[in-house]
Amino acid sequence: MVRLKQRFDIGQTINTQLERFRYLRLSIQTLDWKTITAQHQEIIDSLKVDDIPAVQEKTKQHLHLMLQEEKILVTTFPEYFAKP
């Protein structure tokens, strides 16, 4: 039971960080939401036809978008990000 609680706590911490990222992203006008909605639609379309390799690839691309945008958010909102 302890492991389950630890996993849940880790998941909650990660989710909190993702929510912060999403919230801050809303404030940056130059970041295009069309890309995100198109990626979501591609994932849904792949799921509908049960194309698991495409779902995996589209999901990977979607998650990597966050890494591509990270520098913009950290530069714009340095007070929200710890320095290594």
URPEKA-V76022 format. One record per residue. N is the residue number from 1. SS is DSSP state (~ for helix, > for strand, _ for the rest). PSI is psi in whole degrees, 0 to 359 (NA if undefined). Layout:
n=(N,N)
ss=(SS,SS)
psi=(PSI,PSI)
This chain:
n=(1,2,3,4,5,6,7,8,9,10,11,12,13,14,15,16,17,18,19,20,21,22,23,24,25,26,27,28,29,30,31,32,33,34,35,36,37,38,39,40,41,42,43,44,45,46,47,48,49,50,51,52,53,54,55,56,57,58,59,60,61,62,63,64,65,66,67,68,69,70,71,72,73,74,75,76,77,78,79,80,81,82,83,84)
ss=(_,~,~,~,~,~,~,~,~,~,~,~,~,~,~,~,~,~,~,~,~,~,~,~,~,~,_,_,_,_,_,_,~,~,~,~,~,~,~,~,~,~,~,~,~,~,~,~,_,_,_,~,~,~,~,~,~,~,~,~,~,~,~,~,~,~,~,~,~,~,~,~,~,~,~,~,_,~,~,~,_,_,_,_)
psi=(326,317,318,316,319,317,318,315,319,315,319,320,315,316,321,317,319,320,319,315,312,317,313,324,327,333,351,108,329,348,121,125,343,324,313,314,324,319,317,316,320,320,314,315,319,322,320,327,11,37,82,316,322,320,315,315,315,322,318,314,318,314,328,338,322,318,324,327,350,314,320,314,317,322,320,323,63,334,345,356,130,143,134,NA)
